[in-house]
Every structure is written in structure tokens, then in C-alpha cells.
Amino acid sequence: ESMTCSIKSYLTQPLVCNEKPLNTFSWKDGEEKTCKWLRNRKQTEKICDEYYTARYACPSTCCMCDEDPMATFFRRYVEVDGVDVPEMKTCKWLSTKTPEQHGKFCNKNFAPGDLKTASGACPVTCGFCEGRDLCQEAIDDFFATTTYLDWYDPKTYASVYLYNYITDDYPYAYMYYYDQYGNYKYLGYYQGRLENTLMLGSGDYCEEEERQISSKLIVETTSALGMNGTYFSQSSPCSYELKVVIFCEDSTNTNSTNTTSSWSGRNLVQKVLEHFYPQPEDEILDWQK
């Protein structure tokens, strides 16, 4: 069984994903166990938590390292000018493969010398660990560090000001809207956060509708250059939205306003090449067994 866990916070910086399945660590009474053994346990995460030797020897299995898309692993030997040389592939290359191919590559235990196996180099792609959502981390950081935010419309001279007092015990925020004549409207104070939206309620009285939430601060990410910025709109006669779009290059982010299709030109060409020129199955030599 594969284990899914998040990167632990034991270290100030994650380790490098350089694990080999036959790496060993000291377990009970000094008994030596391998990373392959650890990965197949039902209590893998518990063992990783209790034994620092396991975390350092098996950083990929214990999810102690950040996967690098360009990290390489040993795929097989290929003959070049009569000499067998290692063929290396990246985690990014592996991520384009089918689940069946993932199983084939990720279950291999052999890599010559200091070269990595797929499971050791690519624990996220192999499904052993959860990947970091860098875009969500950017959104959380925005909420945690932003104390003041404003918006201004040069055409109408309208403006919006949001103040955010950041405390763990009692978070507090409020927002005002000003028109071109300096008249203001109170848009409410902090009611809570729902995912990536800050809810504000009890704004100025509005007779058109009954509502508990008078305004919202919404934070999103985008991978499209030039689309980031701050936007303000009136979502209903008595409700308003202040939206902040921040730039994030993480294409795996689920909050992004721009995603890359699996049928992009590059991926389509790759699929066509693999269809007409399939790679032979990896040959396992007797001495490798």
C-alpha cells in the first residue's frame, strides 16, 4: 500500500529526495530496516514520526523532501556505441505517463551507483506523498500578512479601503467604500473566513434586501501574466466584493484561474510519438535481479 502524507515540519528546510529503496535505518533494538520495508508498512507514518533515523534515511517515503520536477531517475540501460549507459528521465516526464506506467517505474528497486530510482526522486508523482500547493500557500500567506488593502477607479474616482488586524486570538477586519464626492459606505466587519474568502457583515443598512454578509474579500491566483491585480464589484444591491488575484506559477494549483490542458500541443505530440514509436519494456538482467 502506498502512503499519502504531507511534508513534515521537523526541519527548517526539506531534505533532498535522494532515497534508495534499499537504504537502511536503525529500528527497534538497533535492527536494520530498509526504506522498501518501511514503505510497505501499514503504520509507515507513525514509524516516520517516532524514528528520526527513518526520516533521514528515507526522506521520500517519510515525505520529508520537496519533489523537483526536473529531478532525474534511472530508467534503464541503453546501448550507445556498444556501451551500456544509463538512460535518465525526469519527474516531469514521469508525470505524463499513465497510472499503469507509474506503477511499473515507481516499484523498481534498482538504480546503479548514486543514481536514484523513480520512487526516491519523485515521491509525489509516484503517489507516496501529497504535493505542496504553492498557490494555496501564497493565498494563506496573503491573509496572514496583509494589514491594509485599497482599490481605486481612475474613471469614477471611487475607492475602497480594507483594514485587517491580524491576531490569532481575535482577528478583526473592516472595509469602507468612498464615492467621487467623498461620501462613504460602511461595508462591514469580520465575520469569518470560508476557504479563500473573508466574510464581512453588519454593514450600513440597505433596504433592498436582507443579508448577513455585506461584503467579501476574495483571494485567487492566476498563472497568466498581466491578470493579477485588485478588482471591486457590486454583486447585489446590498453586497460587494473586493477580489485580489495574485500571480502563481504552480500549474497544479486548483485555485488558479488558468490551467494547462493535458491535450496541449507538447503533450499531444508526445502521445503521438509514443503511439507510433513505443518504447520497449525495460530489460532486467540476471545480475540486476
N, C-alpha and C positions, 0 to 999 in steps of 0.2 A: 504494500500500500504506500502511496505517496503522501507526504505530509505537506500541508499548507499552513504556513505561519508567516508572520510579519517580521521584519528586521528588528532584532533586539537592540536595546539601548545600553548594553554593557560597556560599549566603547564609545569614545568621542568621535572616532572615525571608523566606518565599517572596514572589515578585513577584505583582502583581495580574494576573489573567487578562484582559488588555485587548488582546490581539493582533488584528491585522487581516491577512488573507491577503496583502495587497499591501505590508505593511511591508517595508522593505529593511534589509539589514545588509551590512557590508563583508566580502568573502570574499577569495580569493586575489588578490594584486596589486591590492587595492582594488576589485575587481569587485563591483558591487552585485547581490545576490540577494534574492529575496522569500521570505517565510515559506511561501507556497504552493509555491515551488520546493523549499524545504528539506523540507517535509512529504512530498514525493513521491520523495525520495532513498532508496536502499537503505541508505545509511550516515548516516541522519539523526542517530542518537545520537552517532556518532563526531564529526560536524561540530559538534554542540552542545557536546560535551566540549572540542573544540580551539579553538573560536572564541567568546570571550565576547560578541562583537558579535551573534552568532546567539542566544545565551541571553537577552540583554536585549531584542532586537527581536522575538523570537518565543518568549515565555515559555510559551505554551500548547503549541506544537509541541515545545519542548525540555523540557516537563514541569517547569518552574521555578515554577509557581504552584499554589495550592490552589483548587480549584473551589468556588465558593459556590453552594449550591442555589438561592438567591434572586437570583443574578446574572441580568441580563436581556440579551437579544439581539434584534436586528431580525428580525422575521418577514416583514413585507410592509407595503405601504401600504394603508390603508383610508380610505374617504371618510366624513368627518364634516362635516355641514352644507356640503357642496360643496367641502370642502378635504381634500386627501390628507394624512393624518397617519400616522406610523409606528406599527405595531402591535408591541408588545414582548411577549416571552414569557420565562419563567424556565427555568433548567436543570432545576429540579424538574418543570416542565411537560413539558420535552423527554424526561425520563427515563421518562415514562409511555407514550411512543409506541413504535411497532413498529420493528424494525431497518430496514425499508424507509423509514419516515419519517425515521429518524435520518440515513440516507444522503442524503435529499433536503435536509434542513436543514443538515447538517454540511458538505456540499460547496459551499454557496453562498459566494461571494467578496465580495458587495456588502453594505455597510451604510452609510447616509448619515452624513455628519458624523463625530461622535465615537462613534456607536453601534457596538456590537460585532456580529460575526457569531456564529453558534452555535458554530462550531469555536473561535473565540477566547475566548468566555466559558465554554464547557463542554467542556474537553478530555477530561475523564474520561467524561462521558456520551456524547461522540462517539466514544469508544474509542481516542483517541490516547495516553492516559496511564492508568496504574493509579491508582485512588483510594487514599487513605490509610485504613488500617484503624485507626481511633482506639481501638477496643476492644482490639485486639491490642497497640497501643502502651501502653495502660493496664496490660495484663497484664505486658508486658515491664518496664514501669517498676516495677510491684509487686515483681517478682522482684529487680530491681536495687537497690531502696531499702529493702526490708523486712529488718530485722535481728532482730526479735523478734515473735512472734505467740502469742497464747494463746486458749483456749476454756474456758468454764466452764458446767456444767449446774447450775442452781439447785435442781433436784429431787433429783438424786443426789449433788451436791457433788463430782462428778468434774471433773477439769481436765486440759488438755493444754497443753504449752509447747513451742514450736519456736524454736530459735536458729539464726540464719543469718549466717555470717561471709562477707561479700562481698569477694572478691578475684578479680582476673582470672586470676592465676597458679594459685591453688589454692582454689576455692570449697569451703566446708565448712558443713554444717548437721546438726543432730541434734534429736530430739524425744523427750519423756517424757510418760507418762500417769500420773496420780495418781488413786486411788480416794478414796472418802469417809473412809477411815481413814488416809490418808497413805501408803499403800503405792504404790510406783511401779513402772512397767514401762518399760524402755528400748525405744523404737520404731525405733531405727536411726539411721544417719548417712548423709550424702550419697553417692549412687551415680551421680547424673547427672540431667539434665533432658531429658524427652521431650515436646516441644511445650509444652503448658501444665501439665505435671505434673512435680513434683520427686520423684524416686525416692530412698527411704531404705532401706537394707538392714542386715543383721547386727544385728538387734535381739535382745532376750532370747530364749533358747531356747524353742521351742514344739514339743511332741512330736506335736501333732495333724496337722501337715503339714510337708513340706519346702518351703522357699521361700527365694528370694534377696532378694526385696523384702518388707520387713516393714511398711512404711507409705508413704503418698504424701501430698504436698501438691498439691491440685488447685485451680487458679485459673480461674474462669469469670466471664463478665459477663452482666448482665441489663438490659433496658430497662424492666422492670416495677418500679414504685415499691414499696418495702416488702419486696422479695425478696432484697435484698442482705444479707450477713451472713456469719458463720463457723459452719460445721457440722462435727460429728465423728461418725464411724460406724465400726463394725467390719464390714469387707467379707467376712471369712472368719475361721475360728477363730484364725488367726495373723496376720492382716493388718488394717491400719487405714487410714482415710482422713480427712484434715483438708481440708475444702473451704472455699474463700473465694470468695464471689460479690460482685463489685463492680458498682456501677451505671455504665452506659454508655448514652448516648442514641443512639449511632450505629446506625441501623436496618439498615445494610448489613453489619453485623458477622456473620461466620459462627460466632463462638463464643458469641453471645448465646443465652440461654435463652428468649427471647421474640421472635418475629419477626412482621412485619406481612404479612398475606396480600395478594397482588395483587388479590384479589377482595373487598377491604374495601368498606364502604359508599360511601366517597367515590370510589374508583376505579370501582366498578360504575356509579354514576350518570354519571360522566364517559364511560364506554364507551357507555352507552345514548344520551346526548346526541349523541355523535359519530356513532352509527349512524343516528339519525333526522334529525340536522341536520349533515351532513358539511360541512366547510369546503372552499370551492373551492380549486383549485390556485393557488399564488402566481402572480400575473401579472408577467411580466418585460417591462418597457417597452423600446422601442428604444434610448433613451438610456442605459438601465442596462446593455445589452449591451456 
